[in-house]
Amino acid sequence: MSLAPSNDTQQTQEGLLPRLWMYTNYDCNLSCSYCVAESFVGADRPGLDLTQVCQLIDEATVLGLNELFLTGGEPFILHDIFQMIAYGLEHGMHVTILSNGILLKGKRLAQLESLAPREHLTIQISLDGSTAEAHDFYRGAGSWQKAIDTIHRLKAAGFHVRLGTTQTPENSHDLNAMCHLHRSLGIGDDDHIIRPLVRRGFSANGMAVSLPALEPEVTINQDGVYWHPVATDNDLLISSQLFPLAAAVEQIREIRESMLAVTGGAFARFR
């Protein structure tokens, strides 16, 4: 399992990690009580539309941002999520979709299977425990088994699957068991990401994080460009203008360089 990205992660020519995060939507099929994005069943959908996503991908690839992360909410609620993924893949990006996995069956799974190149596509499933008791505490009854069933379907279909675990007081005792579980599911240690609970959004507990402690990863929703995907709160907002993307990326680079000049050290990397 991995707690953070390796320090040798390739960076863009601007000195930034080559990642572009997009909040595609904020509505979800679950209402997790610790959600940093404040997503829930029936939430408004202030996400990015397909035209915006395609333009952002066009501009991002020119800037050297070649890793695309699509998150929400639950991205697979969207009917055009598959077109968004396809556009990223067609432009040579490695695309990762963060999902609770529950919707990935039937027609949606078939649409996912039609995308190529498969080797540039990762499905990251949220799994917070080796048992339903640990996972369902925050995410709701029955969600663990549905996630496990989806992982089996994705692995059987040949997808690269990554697990994302939020460490909480309720599952800290379960992390060793999680190691055995992900291996039994055919998922390698490097594809199990554990992050601490963060005091953002709906969560009143957890780690307090702020801009100076975070290595920037260009993050976008319909309201602007943000410093980091941990949250789209005003204190992390860099620009309310999406286009041209290069302008906001330059602002992020300048802030990063100024901060490094003062501290002389590296940021914490919160994956």
Secondary structure, DSSP 4 states (H G I P E B T S, - for coil): -BSS--TT----TTSS-SEEEEE--SB-S---TT-TT--BTT-------HHHHHHHHHHHHHTT--EEEEESS-GGGSTTHHHHHHHHHHTT-EEEEEE--TT-SHHHHHHHHT-S-GGGEEEEEE---SSHHHHHHHH-TTHHHHHHHHHHHHHHTT-EEEEEEEE-TTTGGGHHHHHHHHHHTT--GGGEEEEE-BSSTT-SSSB---GGGB---EEEETTEEES-TT---GGGEEES--SSHHHHHHHHHHHHHHHHHHH-SPPB---
